[in-house]
């Protein structure tokens, strides 16, 4: 009997090795930094979408294996993408031909005590006019700027002496003013967190002179934020499960906002445990590319839903990169890109 087992052992070893390889391959592919896998589909509802999204457009997966990715931001000078992995308190860098590398850790919580919640890291990211990275830091409950020497400068962490909730997303106006949203999603117990000091969720403007102004407190769960190309309209997303929506406000001459209204109702895409609309960006013609559960909606400036880029998974945010015609998408555990016919606002 033992002799038979010994004779069978080489065969069994090969079978076991083969099974191990088959089991490993999908996981290895999922964690590749440049798998170049096509993904998702395009849904076309209006002929105008063809002028934005080519018929042969392909969405590629660039990297995977993270906990929850957010806040994509393209560095024009360096030609690379940064994105947040919020639960892992990290910012990663992706560059074509070089893949992914760790850019910053810790990214949103620099305290010594263990963080009690699930989302300590940075969320929204952007670059200022000088090319410096500006971060929404969940755990530190502030907006911070990364300096050239690696130190960080706090830009905003309190409103009227009370700590902010957990800044979520941000956008610069061309005059240097910074607009950002401040829901409590980064707090360990969110809306019910005992350390929450403000009894509302705010949308703020941090003027270039350092003055912090509350623009509105009427949105219970403000999230994504972006300007129209002429900066006369500010778009915000509300993930309040009772009234999820993309909202629009007029931007007044003094930089404050007025005439808040629903740009497009998002109840159709509301998902349990995820909410609704998330980050968004605008192209140079004023079309909105807006993340939500399952994909990216594309809206015309007049509010018409032109179609969508379907991912089939929780999709958090978008940004423009390269020459402005490449849309980068953060969704669940991975980052993707798709080349379009249009270009982002601010690109020539």
C-alpha positions as CSV (number, residue, x, y, z in Angstrom):
1,X,0.0,0.0,0.0
2,X,2.7,2.5,0.9
3,X,4.5,1.6,-2.3
4,X,1.4,2.5,-4.3
5,X,1.1,5.8,-2.4
6,X,4.8,6.6,-3.1
7,X,4.2,5.9,-6.8
8,X,1.2,8.2,-6.8
9,X,2.9,11.0,-4.8
10,X,4.6,12.7,-7.8
11,X,1.2,12.7,-9.7
12,X,-0.6,14.1,-6.6
13,X,2.1,16.7,-6.2
14,X,1.5,17.9,-9.8
15,X,-2.3,18.0,-9.3
16,X,-2.0,19.9,-6.1
17,X,0.4,22.4,-7.7
18,X,-1.9,22.8,-10.6
19,X,-4.9,23.5,-8.4
20,X,-2.8,26.0,-6.4
21,X,-1.8,27.8,-9.5
22,X,-5.4,28.0,-10.8
23,X,-6.5,29.3,-7.4
24,X,-3.7,31.8,-7.3
25,X,-4.1,33.3,-10.8
26,X,-7.3,35.2,-10.3
27,X,-6.0,36.8,-7.1
28,X,-2.7,37.6,-8.7
29,X,-4.3,39.2,-11.7
30,X,-6.6,41.2,-9.4
31,X,-3.6,42.7,-7.6
32,X,-1.5,43.5,-10.7
33,X,-0.7,47.1,-11.1
34,X,-1.2,47.3,-14.8
35,X,-3.5,44.4,-15.8
36,X,-5.0,46.5,-18.7
37,X,-8.3,44.6,-18.4
38,X,-11.4,45.9,-20.2
39,X,-14.2,46.5,-17.8
40,X,-17.8,47.7,-17.7
41,X,-20.1,49.0,-20.4
42,X,-21.5,52.2,-21.8
43,X,-25.2,53.0,-21.7
44,X,-26.3,55.6,-24.3
45,X,-29.6,57.5,-23.7
46,X,-29.0,60.6,-25.8
47,X,-27.1,61.2,-29.1
48,X,-25.1,63.9,-27.5
49,X,-23.2,61.2,-25.5
50,X,-21.5,60.1,-28.7
51,X,-19.7,63.5,-28.9
52,X,-18.3,62.8,-25.4
53,X,-17.8,59.0,-25.2
54,X,-16.5,57.3,-28.4
55,X,-18.4,54.2,-29.6
56,X,-15.2,52.2,-29.2
57,X,-14.3,53.6,-25.8
58,X,-12.7,51.0,-23.5
59,X,-12.5,51.2,-19.7
60,X,-9.2,49.7,-18.3
61,X,-8.5,48.5,-14.9
62,X,-5.1,50.0,-13.8
63,X,-4.7,48.7,-10.2
64,X,-6.6,46.7,-7.7
65,X,-6.3,45.2,-4.2
66,X,-7.0,48.2,-2.0
67,X,-9.6,48.6,0.8
68,X,-11.7,51.6,-0.5
69,X,-10.3,54.1,-3.0
70,X,-11.2,57.7,-3.2
71,X,-10.1,61.2,-4.1
72,X,-8.2,60.8,-7.4
73,X,-6.1,63.8,-8.4
74,X,-3.9,64.2,-11.4
75,X,-0.5,66.0,-11.1
76,X,0.0,67.8,-14.4
77,X,3.6,68.6,-13.7
78,X,4.6,65.1,-12.8
79,X,2.2,63.2,-15.0
80,X,0.9,60.9,-12.4
81,X,-2.3,60.1,-10.5
82,X,-2.7,60.1,-6.7
83,X,-5.6,58.4,-4.9
84,X,-6.6,57.7,-1.3
85,X,-7.1,54.3,0.3
86,X,-9.1,55.6,3.2
87,X,-9.2,52.5,5.5
88,X,-5.5,52.0,5.1
89,X,-4.6,55.6,5.9
90,X,-2.6,55.9,2.7
91,X,-2.2,57.9,-0.6
92,X,-0.9,55.9,-3.5
93,X,0.7,57.1,-6.7
94,X,0.0,55.5,-10.1
95,X,2.2,56.4,-13.2
96,X,1.9,54.9,-16.6
97,X,4.7,52.4,-17.2
98,X,5.7,52.4,-13.5
99,X,2.5,51.1,-11.8
100,X,1.7,51.9,-8.2
101,X,3.8,53.1,-5.3
102,X,3.1,54.3,-1.8
103,X,3.1,58.1,-1.8
104,X,2.0,59.1,1.7
105,X,1.3,57.2,4.9
106,X,-0.3,58.2,7.2
107,X,-2.5,60.3,5.0
108,X,-5.4,61.3,7.1
109,X,-4.7,60.3,10.7
110,X,-1.4,61.1,12.4
111,X,-2.4,60.5,16.0
112,X,-0.5,58.1,18.2
113,X,-3.6,56.3,19.6
114,X,-5.3,53.7,17.5
115,X,-8.1,55.1,15.4
116,X,-11.4,53.8,16.5
117,X,-13.2,54.1,13.2
118,X,-13.0,52.4,9.8
119,X,-11.9,55.5,7.7
120,X,-8.9,57.3,9.2
121,X,-7.2,58.2,6.0
122,X,-7.5,61.1,3.5
123,X,-10.5,61.3,1.3
124,X,-10.6,64.1,-1.4
125,X,-7.3,65.3,-2.9
126,X,-6.4,68.2,-5.1
127,X,-3.5,70.4,-6.1
128,X,-3.2,74.1,-5.5
129,X,-1.9,76.6,-8.1
130,X,1.6,76.0,-6.8
131,X,1.3,72.2,-7.4
132,X,1.1,71.4,-3.7
133,X,-1.1,68.5,-2.6
134,X,-4.1,69.5,-0.5
135,X,-5.9,66.8,1.4
136,X,-9.2,66.2,3.2
137,X,-8.0,64.4,6.3
138,X,-10.7,62.3,7.9
139,X,-8.9,61.2,11.1
140,X,-7.3,64.6,11.7
141,X,-10.6,66.4,10.9
142,X,-9.0,69.0,8.8
143,X,-7.9,70.4,5.4
144,X,-4.2,70.2,5.2
145,X,-1.5,71.0,2.6
146,X,1.6,68.9,2.0
147,X,4.7,71.1,1.8
148,X,7.7,70.5,-0.3
149,X,9.8,69.4,2.7
150,X,7.2,66.8,3.7
151,X,5.6,68.7,6.6
152,X,1.9,69.6,6.6
153,X,0.2,72.9,7.1
154,X,-3.3,73.0,8.6
155,X,-5.5,75.1,6.4
156,X,-8.8,74.6,8.2
157,X,-9.8,72.5,11.2
158,X,-12.3,74.6,13.1
159,X,-15.4,76.7,12.5
160,X,-16.1,79.2,15.2
161,X,-13.9,77.3,17.6
162,X,-15.5,73.9,17.0
163,X,-13.7,71.1,15.3
164,X,-14.8,70.2,11.8
165,X,-16.5,66.8,11.3
166,X,-14.4,65.0,8.7
167,X,-13.8,67.0,5.4
168,X,-14.7,64.9,2.4
169,X,-14.1,66.6,-0.9
170,X,-12.8,69.8,-2.2
171,X,-12.4,72.1,-5.2
172,X,-10.4,75.2,-5.9
173,X,-11.9,78.3,-7.6
174,X,-9.6,80.1,-10.0
175,X,-9.1,82.9,-7.6
176,X,-7.5,80.5,-5.1
177,X,-10.5,80.1,-2.8
178,X,-11.0,76.5,-1.6
179,X,-14.5,75.1,-1.3
180,X,-15.1,71.8,0.6
181,X,-17.7,69.6,2.1
182,X,-17.7,68.4,5.7
183,X,-20.1,65.5,6.5
184,X,-19.3,63.2,9.5
185,X,-18.6,60.1,7.5
186,X,-15.0,59.8,8.8
187,X,-16.0,59.9,12.5
188,X,-16.1,56.5,14.1
189,X,-19.9,56.7,14.7
190,X,-20.7,59.2,11.9
191,X,-23.7,61.3,12.8
192,X,-24.0,59.8,16.3
193,X,-20.3,60.2,17.2
194,X,-20.0,61.6,20.8
195,X,-16.9,63.7,19.7
196,X,-18.9,65.5,17.0
197,X,-18.8,69.2,17.9
198,X,-20.9,70.8,15.1
199,X,-24.6,69.9,15.0
200,X,-24.7,70.2,11.2
201,X,-22.8,69.2,8.1
202,X,-21.4,72.2,6.3
203,X,-20.2,73.3,2.9
204,X,-17.4,75.9,3.3
205,X,-15.3,78.4,1.5
206,X,-11.7,78.9,2.7
207,X,-10.7,82.2,1.2
208,X,-7.2,82.8,0.0
209,X,-6.7,85.1,3.0
210,X,-7.6,82.2,5.4
211,X,-11.1,83.3,6.3
212,X,-13.5,80.4,6.6
213,X,-17.1,80.9,5.6
214,X,-20.0,78.6,6.0
215,X,-21.9,78.5,2.7
216,X,-24.7,76.2,3.6
217,X,-25.8,73.8,6.3
218,X,-29.0,72.7,4.6
219,X,-27.5,69.5,3.1
220,X,-27.5,66.8,5.7
221,X,-24.8,64.7,4.0
222,X,-22.8,66.8,1.5
223,X,-20.2,64.9,-0.4
224,X,-18.8,65.6,-3.9
225,X,-18.2,69.2,-5.1
226,X,-17.3,70.8,-8.4
227,X,-17.6,74.1,-10.3
228,X,-19.0,74.7,-13.8
229,X,-16.4,75.9,-16.3
230,X,-17.5,79.5,-15.9
231,X,-17.6,79.1,-12.0
232,X,-21.1,80.5,-11.9
233,X,-22.5,77.2,-10.7
234,X,-21.4,75.0,-7.8
235,X,-22.5,71.4,-7.9
236,X,-22.8,69.4,-4.8
237,X,-23.9,65.8,-4.0
238,X,-26.2,64.9,-1.1
239,X,-26.1,61.3,0.0
240,X,-28.9,61.7,2.5
241,X,-30.8,58.4,2.1
242,X,-34.1,60.3,2.3
243,X,-33.3,62.7,-0.5
244,X,-30.2,61.7,-2.4
245,X,-29.5,64.1,-5.2
246,X,-27.1,66.1,-7.3
247,X,-27.6,69.7,-6.3
248,X,-26.7,73.1,-8.0
249,X,-26.2,76.5,-6.5
250,X,-25.5,79.9,-8.1
251,X,-22.1,81.4,-7.1
252,X,-22.5,85.0,-6.2
253,X,-20.0,87.8,-6.9
254,X,-18.7,87.6,-3.3
255,X,-18.1,83.9,-3.5
256,X,-21.1,82.8,-1.5
257,X,-23.8,80.6,-2.9
258,X,-27.6,81.0,-3.4
259,X,-30.6,79.5,-5.1
260,X,-30.0,75.9,-4.1
261,X,-31.9,73.4,-6.2
262,X,-32.0,69.7,-7.2
263,X,-30.1,69.3,-10.4
264,X,-31.0,65.6,-10.7
265,X,-32.7,63.3,-8.3
266,X,-30.6,60.3,-7.3
267,X,-33.2,58.0,-5.6
268,X,-33.0,55.6,-8.6
269,X,-29.4,54.8,-7.7
270,X,-29.6,54.7,-3.9
271,X,-28.0,51.5,-2.5
272,X,-28.2,50.2,1.1
273,X,-25.0,50.7,3.1
274,X,-23.5,52.9,0.4
275,X,-25.8,55.9,-0.1
276,X,-26.0,57.6,-3.4
277,X,-24.2,60.1,-5.5
278,X,-20.5,60.7,-4.7
279,X,-17.6,62.6,-6.4
280,X,-18.1,64.4,-9.6
281,X,-16.2,66.4,-12.2
282,X,-17.0,68.7,-15.1
283,X,-15.7,68.9,-18.7
284,X,-14.9,72.1,-20.5
285,X,-18.4,72.2,-22.1
286,X,-20.1,72.0,-18.7
287,X,-21.1,68.3,-18.9
288,X,-21.0,66.5,-15.5
289,X,-19.4,63.1,-14.9
290,X,-20.9,62.0,-11.6
291,X,-20.0,58.9,-9.6
292,X,-22.8,56.9,-8.0
293,X,-23.4,53.2,-7.0
294,X,-22.7,51.2,-10.1
295,X,-21.1,53.7,-12.3
296,X,-20.7,57.2,-13.7
297,X,-23.7,59.3,-14.9
298,X,-23.1,61.8,-17.6
299,X,-25.3,64.9,-17.5
300,X,-25.6,67.8,-19.9
301,X,-25.5,71.2,-18.4
302,X,-29.3,71.5,-18.9
303,X,-29.8,68.5,-16.5
304,X,-30.4,65.9,-19.2
305,X,-29.1,62.4,-18.4
306,X,-27.1,61.6,-21.5
307,X,-26.0,58.1,-20.5
308,X,-23.6,56.3,-18.2
309,X,-20.4,54.5,-17.8
310,X,-21.4,51.4,-15.9
311,X,-18.9,49.7,-13.5
312,X,-21.3,47.5,-11.7
313,X,-19.6,48.2,-8.4
314,X,-19.6,51.0,-5.8
315,X,-18.0,54.0,-7.6
316,X,-16.6,56.8,-5.5
317,X,-15.0,59.5,-7.6
318,X,-13.6,60.8,-10.9
319,X,-10.9,63.2,-12.2
320,X,-9.3,64.2,-15.5
321,X,-5.7,63.4,-16.4
322,X,-3.1,63.2,-19.1
323,X,-4.0,65.8,-21.7
324,X,-7.4,66.2,-20.1
325,X,-9.2,63.6,-22.2
326,X,-8.6,60.7,-19.9
327,X,-11.1,60.1,-17.1
328,X,-9.8,58.3,-14.1
329,X,-12.3,56.5,-11.9
330,X,-11.9,55.2,-8.3
331,X,-14.4,52.3,-7.7
332,X,-14.4,50.0,-4.7
333,X,-10.9,48.5,-4.5
334,X,-9.6,49.6,-7.8
335,X,-8.7,52.4,-10.2
336,X,-9.8,52.6,-13.9
337,X,-9.4,54.9,-16.9
338,X,-11.3,55.6,-20.0
339,X,-10.3,57.9,-22.9
340,X,-13.0,60.3,-24.1
341,X,-13.6,62.8,-26.9
342,X,-14.1,65.7,-24.5
343,X,-11.6,67.3,-22.0
344,X,-11.9,68.3,-18.4
345,X,-12.6,71.9,-17.5
346,X,-9.3,73.8,-17.3
347,X,-7.6,71.8,-20.0
348,X,-6.7,73.4,-23.4
